[in-house]
């Protein structure tokens, strides 16, 4: 028998890290709250000087390097409710581990506009895109960054019966100039948080950004 010390070293190559932003394709949905994930991908791509223009795995994609690692930026073209079809295809294409090599960015009505939260796992909590991904991957163990799009209404409006959550019409309607200004600011922080995740891991990123958001 040969010396165990001379045995082949297992392949430790790491494939790309996949960052997926959820939304609906087409100009009608471009600046709607439900497309916050698409907006985040476009912001990261702009800062990395790449264009999300390649079609792969039923998504528009771009490739860049962040923190020394290849990163695939992706915007599924399947529409929100079928996001899992594209995400699972990307995971298979790049032989990725959803627990370690995937980040999904999407809108969250239960968080106020101007905030975001990072979580390593969890239930879809009523979000159809997240539900589709969980079903396609067969697991809730995937990293997500949820961008708040909830309306920050005054107490008197809520007392009168208005809902912070809005509804389907709100999610699929163009955002006001005021709300887009708030979103523009938070997208820069989201991009910074994604780089922190890639550089130091989800734990340090959550410690830094989730605390700030509170």
C-alpha positions, -999 to +999 in steps of 0.1 A: +000+000+000+012+035-007+019+062+018-014+078+029+004+112+029+008+108-009-029+101-015-046+126-039-060+157-022-097+160-027-107+187-052-113+218-032-122+240-061-150+264-053-173+274-081-189+308-085-211+324-059-246+331-073-264+363-064-300+362-076-324+392-075-361+384-079-386+404-099-407+404-130-393+410-165-405+437-188-408+475-188-442+475-170-426+462-138-394+481-140-398+505-110-423+485-089-417+474-053-418+438-063-387+443-085-365+454-056-343+423-062-338+432-099-329+468-088-302+454-064-287+432-091-285+462-115-269+483-088-242+458-080-236+452-118-233+490-123-208+493-095-188+463-109-189+478-144-207+448-159-240+445-178-266+419-170-272+409-206-263+372-210-292+346-212-285+315-191-307+292-171-338+312-179-322+343-164-303+374-175-268+371-161-235+388-157-202+377-143-177+396-121-152+391-093-159+403-058-136+396-028-115+374-051-143+351-061-162+348-093-198+360-089-228+353-111-254+380-110-288+368-122-323+381-128-347+353-136-370+358-166-395+333-153-417+359-135-418+360-098-440+330-091-417+306-110-384+320-097-374+285-084-371+271-120-343+295-128-326+294-094-325+256-094-311+256-130-284+280-120-275+259-090-272+228-112-253+246-140-226+259-116-226+229-093-234+252-064-243+243-028-274+264-020-264+267+016-229+282+008-229+295-027-263+312-032-278+345-021-313+356-031-324+392-029-361+400-029-387+425-016-404+422+018-437+439+027-432+433+064-401+455+065-403+492+061-391+509+029-355+520+035-345+489+055-333+454+048-325+422+066-301+392+060-312+357+070-295+324+065-327+304+063-364+306+070-399+301+056-411+320+025-435+339+048-460+345+020-435+356-007-443+337-039-408+339-053-392+326-021-419+299-019-410+288-055-373+287-047-378+267-015-400+242-034-375+239-063-345+234-040-364+212-015-349+232+014-353+265+033-315+265+039-305+293+016-292+328+023-316+356+016-315+394+018-349+410+021-354+446+010-381+464+028-409+478+006-436+482+033-453+516+035-443+536+065-477+550+073-484+574+102-503+559+132-535+578+124-536+563+089-532+528+103-559+535+129-582+545+100-578+511+085-548+515+061-523+486+060-486+489+061-485+459+038-503+474+009-512+446-015-508+432-049-517+464-066-491+483-046-464+457-053-470+459-090-475+497-093-447+521-101-430+536-070-434+573-063-404+596-068-400+599-031-400+562-025-375+557-054-352+582-037-353+561-005-348+529-025-319+544-043-301+550-010-308+515+004-296+498-028-261+512-021-262+497+014-274+464+000-245+463-025-221+469+004-237+442+024-234+417-005-196+425-007-194+420+031-210+386+028-186+375+001-156+389+020-163+378+055-194+355+054-230+358+063-225+360+101-204+392+102-226+407+076-257+400+097-240+414+128-232+446+110-262+453+088-291+438+107-281+457+138-279+489+117-313+483+103-329+479+137 
